[in-house]
Amino acid sequence: MELQTEPHTQSMDQREFINAVFKRNTTCFKGFPDKQIAEDFIDELFFFLFGTHKRKLGEEKLVEQYEGIKSTFSALLFELVKNEEQVKQHTSSLFAAIPHTYKNLLLDAEEILKFDPAAQSIEEVLVAYPGFYATAIYRIAHQLHTQGIKTLPRILSEYAHSKTGIDIHPGAEIGESFFIDHGTGIVIGETAIIGNCVKVYQGVTLGALNVAKSAASTKRHPTIENNVIIYSGATILGGDTIIGHDSIIGGNVWLTYSVPPFSVVYHKSEIQVRDKNPLPEVLNFVI
């Protein structure tokens, strides 16, 4: 038996749906930056700072390329603020901060080279390490966040998240010589504060105990002081939680309270190993 359809009615329903989507998107997304242009901008800037192409270009070409990146950012930002004077101010502030950001990123890369025995050169870290890439995008997004720019920093940080599996909110405060090893599954929340020379391994969460919307304006994420190592799978929660300097947090630790400096915190589990041959007892199978 053939199903009877009503093409005219379905066509009208589809048209109404498409119109509704178009109307909502043109209304609700006013003042939002273009996601694709944002991703292109951050890739262009990262490649300019750390790409191998620079050795092939003269100074004039480099200046031209840098000015092009500025223009891309200005066009992107104009969609967000719709004010030429504000666009100029924000563009000037961001690119005035880039030399300092670049210096900090080189310190991050040097820290990775210093402590990762698999790293063969600083160049390898710059172009091949996902932890460094995620940190680089974070530092640029954080600068935009401190300038009060909305949405765009999140688009950039989520782009890095999609490429590396590392989720760093642009509002987090991270000090110098930050070292992410491997990195997949790392989550660093908006109000986290991280000191200098901190090392973080894969699967670490610096999260909140209270995820209620009413707590949005409070410090919800932990503070990690200088020279702390946090090994894989550790979860540290709460805005009042402080990990004292020079501490080591072992793998799979769950922490919701502060620990003093020079602490070693570890998770104790029992693992049993036995020889499977010969079996200690006869196994009976019933089928």
SVG drawing of the C-alpha trace seen along z (x, -y; Angstrom):
<svg xmlns="http://www.w3.org/2000/svg" viewBox="-3 -56 70 84">
<polyline fill="none" stroke="black" stroke-width="0.4" points="0.0,0.0 1.4,-3.4 1.5,-6.2 -0.4,-9.2 1.4,-12.5 0.4,-16.1 3.3,-17.8 1.7,-21.3 1.2,-21.2 4.7,-19.8 6.2,-22.5 4.4,-25.2 5.5,-23.8 9.1,-23.6 9.0,-27.2 7.6,-28.4 10.3,-26.5 13.1,-28.0 11.7,-31.5 11.4,-31.0 15.1,-29.9 16.2,-32.8 14.2,-35.3 15.6,-34.1 19.2,-33.9 19.2,-37.3 17.7,-38.7 19.6,-36.8 23.0,-36.7 23.4,-40.4 26.6,-41.5 28.2,-38.1 31.6,-37.6 31.9,-35.3 33.1,-31.9 35.0,-31.0 36.7,-34.3 37.7,-34.1 39.3,-30.7 41.1,-31.9 42.4,-34.9 43.8,-32.9 45.4,-30.4 47.0,-33.2 48.3,-34.9 49.7,-31.6 51.4,-30.7 52.8,-34.2 54.3,-33.9 55.6,-30.4 55.5,-29.2 58.6,-28.3 57.6,-30.7 59.2,-33.7 62.7,-32.7 61.6,-32.9 60.2,-36.4 61.8,-39.8 61.0,-42.4 58.6,-44.3 56.6,-41.2 56.4,-40.3 55.1,-43.8 52.6,-43.5 51.4,-40.2 51.2,-41.5 49.1,-44.4 46.9,-42.0 46.3,-40.1 45.4,-43.3 42.9,-44.1 41.3,-40.7 40.9,-41.2 39.4,-44.7 36.9,-43.4 36.0,-40.5 35.6,-42.8 33.5,-45.3 30.8,-42.6 30.8,-42.4 30.9,-46.1 29.7,-48.0 31.8,-51.0 34.9,-52.0 36.5,-53.9 36.1,-50.9 37.5,-48.6 40.6,-50.8 41.1,-50.8 40.7,-47.1 42.9,-46.3 45.6,-48.6 45.4,-47.1 45.6,-43.5 48.5,-44.0 50.4,-46.2 50.2,-43.1 51.3,-40.6 55.1,-41.1 54.6,-40.3 52.4,-37.4 55.0,-36.1 57.7,-36.3 55.5,-34.4 54.8,-31.7 58.5,-31.2 58.9,-30.7 56.1,-28.1 57.9,-26.3 61.3,-26.4 59.6,-24.9 58.3,-22.0 61.7,-21.5 63.4,-21.5 61.3,-18.9 59.9,-16.7 62.6,-14.1 60.7,-13.4 61.2,-17.0 64.1,-17.3 64.1,-21.1 62.2,-24.3 61.0,-24.3 59.4,-20.8 57.5,-22.2 56.3,-25.2 54.9,-23.4 54.0,-19.9 52.9,-20.1 49.1,-20.4 49.6,-21.6 51.7,-24.5 49.1,-25.3 46.3,-25.3 48.3,-27.6 49.1,-30.0 45.4,-30.3 44.5,-30.7 47.0,-33.6 45.6,-35.5 42.0,-34.8 42.8,-35.9 44.1,-39.2 40.8,-39.7 38.9,-38.7 40.8,-41.3 39.8,-43.9 36.2,-43.2 35.5,-41.6 32.6,-39.2 32.0,-35.9 35.1,-36.1 37.5,-34.8 35.2,-31.8 35.1,-31.1 38.9,-31.0 39.3,-28.8 36.7,-26.4 38.4,-26.2 41.6,-25.2 39.6,-22.7 38.2,-21.1 41.7,-20.7 43.5,-19.5 41.0,-18.2 42.3,-20.9 39.6,-23.2 41.0,-26.4 38.5,-29.1 39.9,-32.5 39.0,-34.0 41.5,-31.8 44.7,-33.4 47.9,-31.4 51.4,-32.5 54.7,-32.1 56.4,-28.9 53.2,-26.8 53.7,-23.2 50.9,-21.0 52.1,-17.4 49.9,-15.3 46.9,-17.4 43.9,-15.5 40.9,-15.9 42.3,-18.9 39.7,-21.3 40.6,-24.6 37.7,-26.7 37.0,-30.4 38.1,-31.6 41.1,-29.3 44.4,-30.9 47.6,-29.2 51.0,-30.4 54.4,-30.1 56.2,-26.9 53.1,-24.7 53.0,-21.4 49.6,-19.7 49.1,-16.3 46.3,-14.8 42.8,-14.4 43.3,-17.0 40.2,-19.1 40.4,-22.4 36.7,-22.8 33.9,-24.1 32.0,-22.6 29.0,-24.8 27.7,-25.0 24.6,-27.0 24.0,-30.0 23.7,-32.2 27.4,-31.6 28.5,-32.9 30.1,-36.0 32.0,-34.2 35.4,-32.5 34.4,-28.9 37.7,-27.3 40.9,-26.5 44.1,-28.4 47.4,-26.5 50.5,-28.2 54.0,-28.2 56.0,-25.0 53.1,-22.6 52.9,-19.3 49.4,-17.8 49.5,-14.3 47.0,-12.7 43.4,-12.2 43.5,-14.5 40.4,-16.5 40.7,-19.7 37.5,-21.5 36.3,-24.7 37.1,-28.4 38.4,-28.2 40.8,-25.3 44.4,-26.3 47.3,-24.0 50.4,-25.3 53.5,-26.0 56.0,-23.2 53.4,-20.5 52.8,-17.3 49.3,-16.1 49.3,-12.4 47.2,-10.8 43.5,-10.2 43.4,-12.3 40.0,-14.0 40.6,-17.2 38.0,-19.6 40.2,-21.2 43.4,-23.1 46.8,-21.6 49.9,-23.4 53.1,-24.1 55.5,-21.1 52.7,-18.6 52.6,-15.2 49.0,-14.1 48.3,-10.7 45.5,-8.2 46.0,-4.8 44.4,-1.9 44.8,1.9 45.9,3.8 46.1,7.7 48.1,9.7 48.1,13.5 49.3,16.2 46.4,17.6 48.1,20.9 47.5,23.2 44.0,22.2 43.4,22.4 40.1,24.2 38.1,26.0 35.9,23.8 32.4,25.3 30.5,24.0 26.9,24.6 25.5,24.1"/>
</svg>
